[in-house]
């Protein structure tokens, strides 16, 4: 399954293509079972209140945390 997901990186909204393997034929023997599993995966993205999530690498997160949080401690 392929879908697109919006994320916020460096203050800009980016749309990333995301690929996920649902399972094998033994996991989902019928098409309807596979579609149910797919609906569960896409429920968050298809929700009307969906907003892009901020994403950062750990080094970026640590740098911002030091500037914002650590600077307020003695």
C-alpha positions in Angstrom: 0.0 0.0 0.0 1.3 3.5 -0.8 0.0 6.7 0.6 1.1 10.2 1.1 1.5 11.8 4.6 2.0 15.5 5.4 4.7 16.4 7.9 6.2 19.6 9.1 10.0 19.8 8.7 11.9 23.1 9.3 8.7 25.0 9.4 7.5 23.9 6.0 4.8 21.3 5.1 6.2 18.4 3.1 4.2 15.5 1.6 6.1 12.2 1.8 5.1 9.1 0.0 4.9 6.2 2.5 4.9 2.5 1.5 3.6 -0.2 3.9 3.2 -3.9 3.4 -0.1 -5.0 5.0 0.7 -8.7 5.2 0.8 -11.9 3.2 -2.0 -13.9 1.6 -2.0 -16.1 4.7 -2.5 -13.1 7.0 -5.4 -11.8 4.9 -6.9 -14.6 2.9 -9.7 -12.4 1.4 -9.8 -9.0 -0.2 -12.3 -7.7 2.3 -10.1 -8.6 5.3 -7.2 -6.8 3.6 -9.4 -3.7 2.9 -10.4 -3.7 6.6 -6.8 -3.7 7.7 -6.1 -0.9 5.2 -8.9 1.2 6.5 -7.5 0.9 10.0 -4.1 2.2 8.8 -5.6 5.1 6.9 -8.1 6.1 9.6 -5.8 8.8 11.0 -4.9 10.4 7.7 -8.5 10.3 6.4 -9.8 11.9 9.6 -11.3 15.4 9.2 -9.3 16.8 12.1 -5.9 15.5 10.6 -3.1 18.0 10.9 0.5 17.6 9.7 2.8 16.4 12.4 6.2 18.1 13.1 9.1 15.8 12.4 12.7 16.4 13.4 15.9 14.5 13.7 17.2 13.9 17.2 20.1 16.3 16.8 17.7 19.1 15.8 15.4 18.2 18.7 18.3 18.2 21.2 19.5 21.6 19.9 16.1 23.2 20.2 15.6 21.6 23.7 18.9 23.1 24.9 18.0 26.5 23.6 14.4 26.6 25.0 14.3 24.4 28.1 17.9 24.2 29.3 18.4 27.9 29.2 15.6 28.4 31.8 17.4 26.2 34.4 20.1 27.4 36.7 
